[in-house]
Amino acid sequence: MTESVADPTGTEQAAADETSDAADLQEHLDRLAEQVQDLTRVVARQAKALDILVASDSARSGQRTDTALLVDLFALFTDADTCARSAASDRETTAFTALRDGLERLIAGRDGAVIVPRAGDEFDVSVMEAGDTRPAVGNQEIAGTVVEVIRPGLVVAGRSVRPALVTVFT
């Protein structure tokens, strides 16, 4: 009868494979972290470029408001805001927040304003739309106030183009 002897090289090979897999994973994570840092730098540069554009546009007089451009910028703003709020890491949050803030400054520099009501603000029909309501049970003083913001709004040249969508106490 032959005795089977465990192959020591098989165990060593499995350990080497695990080490190799861990090294590959670490390499991928390092590369991903570097890409996120690169994205953060790009967003910071874009924010500076937006600041320069806003400053140059503000210096011009008699500027005509481009509502279509502001609506497009506002769509990008809401996308950046959503990404900032749902980001998986602090780096991503920082990058998307910087992009969102830069877009808001650009909108403001072109005679627009992002409307983000706060909880407790009075409901203003001229710049808000009630997307949902909640009963003000036991406290009628809060009736007609904002509970939460569902989506920010956009005002261009004093006119509401996209009302802020909010939940309101009734």
Beta strands, then each sheet from edge to edge (+ up, - down):
strand 1: 112-115
strand 2: 128-134
strand 3: 146-151
strand 4: 153-156
strand 5: 159-162
strand 6: 164-169
sheet 1: 1+ 4- 5+
sheet 2: 2+ 6+ 3-
end
